[in-house]
Amino acid sequence: MDTNVSTKKNKKKHSVQYDRWGYFFIAPFFLVYLVFSLIPLLTTFVYSFFENYRIGLDTVGPYAKVYRYFDGNKEDFEWELEELPLALDTFVAEYEGDTLTLDIKDEIMDALYEVDGTIDYDAYEKDLVKLLEKDIDNGKSVEAFAEDAKALITKEISAFKKNISVVFNKNDNMGRYFLNTMIMWIMGFVPQILISLLLAVWFTNTELNLKFQRFFKTVIYMPNLIMAAAFSMLFYAMFSPSGPVNGLIAKFYASMSNTAATGAEFEPVRFFSSTGWTRGLVATMNFLMWYGNTTIMLMAGVMGIDTSIFEAARIDGAGPFKTFFKITLPLLLPIFVYVLITSLIGGIQMFDVPQILTNGKGTPNRTTMTIIMKLNNHLFSKNYGPAGITSILIFAITGVLSGIVYKTTMQKYTNKR
């Protein structure tokens, strides 16, 4: 009995826990997500409550509170600080006979040096003169004026509120850019999902027995391998006023009308001056780049459906359309929802195609400006706080819309099961 017990103990000691090795295989994913996604996301969220200014390679900030007269565009802080004592000397000389003495200059300068680099001195000087005249009229002492002058420096507003006001500026409305993004995404996604569904059914249908399937599958996926920048430059060259598209239209125009008799010349179509044409070109490029990937996803979903179900439907006399809408589409719903959500996330993050096609300006009249394009514009400013607010806003919109799509579509699917 003792021998058996000892043998069992030795087996337990030398046994390998294979289930624990799974953690080592999935650890790299969580490590990469932590370093490259979670930490930047949390950092962006924190920085959205501050103002962070960069002048060259130097970072000024973050500031939880911003001084009322803060001017992030001023770089010559030391020169400005040297000019202000001269102005204070003028004040001292002018009001020497009243309540102002040289002591107050030192007190004000001490307060100014504490906030070096965060004062718009021109605005502060004007307000200081008004405050000085008001305090003299009210008969205040030197000490009282010194306190008022230092309080004038440290009047603060919330940096978070300032960042919010920049993002939701009336003249630069974020809601307008969100609407632009969604319009261009829908214009590209609707034909993308319809064509992809059709191709997925064709390629997986054994009765059709289509030839050269591998060739066509490769060809439709090829645009996805092309860089968006190169694709955008290609379309920009094709649809420019002197591009090949206008050349073909000019030839067609010449063949359909007698230009020699009428003397009329062909005016090139300026595609990028039209809101409809520019949005349509952006949607077309997104469609061409992603419909191949969507087709492969849907093909995988169709091939995962048990073929015996289709055979039973044929025996019962169901036609192709009834089989598609009653069997294929309902069973394909999980993959369809996955494609819809991932496409929605990609649509909200639309940037490279409209950025290059419109040279980052969202022409015409910012009707093709997307949310990420506006985020990129915030990065050109010295304050990165509004960019953080925009990033958090995009994250929230993506999460809410994805949750709504999943809840409304998958709820019917789970109930049927």
Secondary structure by P-SEA (a helix, b strand, c coil): caaaaaaaaaaaaacccccccccccaaaaaaaaaaccaaaaaaaaaaccbbbbbcccccccccccccccccccccaaaaaaaaaaaaaaaaaaaaccccccaaaaaaaaaaaaaaccccaaaaaaaaaaaaaaaaaaacccaaaaaaaaaaaaaccccaaaaaaaaaacccccaaaaaaaaaaaaaaaaaaaaaaaaaaaaaaacccccccaaaaaaaaaaccccccaaaaaaaaaaaaccccaaaaaaaaaaaaacccccccbbbbcccccccaaaaaaaaaaaaaaacaaaaaaaaaaaaaaccaaaaaaaaaacccaaaaaaccccccaaaaaaaaaaaaaaaaaaccaaaaaaaccccccccccccaaaaaaaaaacccaaaaaaaaaaaaaaaaaaaaaaaaaaaaaaaaac
